[in-house]
């Protein structure tokens, strides 16, 4: 009995939650959308009121959602359309209203039950609705479609329902546009004020740069940035050594009490120990400067100096995937659900590089050494020294690149 506590959102690794038939009341906590690993959610046969929280659309791996036999009202939130892997949905025996076509047209559902609500409009043209029994859609206000027992959508009643839905959509769009214009004006004013304030702070604190936050230094003064890194590593002393790759040595640098970064110092070329090999250095900068993805290591900046040439990244507390797998104790702690999340994270990063970057980016050396894990075991792809940007308007040929044993077929 009682309300479902909002602290439920703190269980980030929660995968299955079944609270059916518990006489729970109040509203469904929006914090459930923070349970990123949630696969199955059953809140049926309770007394939840108000609307379905749109934040549930953030639980992107949700496969089964059962909210039936409650007292839920209002429209089905559009954000449920973000649940791309949702297979089973049961929202029957509630007081939900409005159209359902705009929510489920993009989902790959296999089972659906929307019966005993006040829903209206045409059925979505997806497999779950096409093959649904009449019992799964019965007792609604004005649904139409080709299912036996429903009126055709070209009937007078359906046209009226569609007109009402279209009118509602137009009103929502107009209100959304006005809200967007208001937010844009507010944001522009805030940006101008913030820019003016930052210029004043920059001018007044020029002599106190060593005490500035590290992220401000990146856009503040290149010399201060260089001096802070060299000081934090004591001139790249071995005490701060983290690891070594084909193109450089990685050090950790503590910039302040709560700021730690990783610094890759570029190695000299094999032919001449006095000459720094700038090709991988430049490739990594070119690859990372415009990338923004939660599973690709965050790139803070770089420095090309006569004495030191280095790149600065977000620090990954648990090191490389290979280091963990080669350590028996750490490998035992690295449980299977964490490993699945690592695989999913690397796949998301590769999909982003191949399909969402313009031009597409090919890593060419994806090894366990180049997959770094933060304190929460979240995967981050790193080391883009051999990466290539592909030009979509021409043929692309590359020489063989990468670590032996990891080179994908067809790279040359």
ABEGO torsion letter per residue (X at the ends): XEBBBAAAAABAABABBBABGAGBBEBBBAAAAABAABABBBABGBABBEBBBAAAAABAABABBBABGBABBEBBBAAAAABAABABBBABGBABBEBAAAAAAABBBABBBABGBABBEBBBBBAAAAABBAAAABGBAABBEABBGBBBAABAAAAAAAAAAAAAAAAAAAAAAAAAAAAAAAAAAAAAAAAAAAAAAAAAAAAAAAABBAAAAAAABAAAAAAAAAAAAGGGBAAABABBBAAEBBBBBBABAABBBBBBBBBBBAABAABBBAAAAAAAAAAAAABBBAABBBBAEBBBBAABBBBBBBBBAAEBAAAAAABAAAAAABBAAAAAAAAAAAAAAAAAAAAABOBBBBAGBBBAAABBBBAAGBBBBBGAAABBBBBAABBBBBBBBEBBGABBBGAX
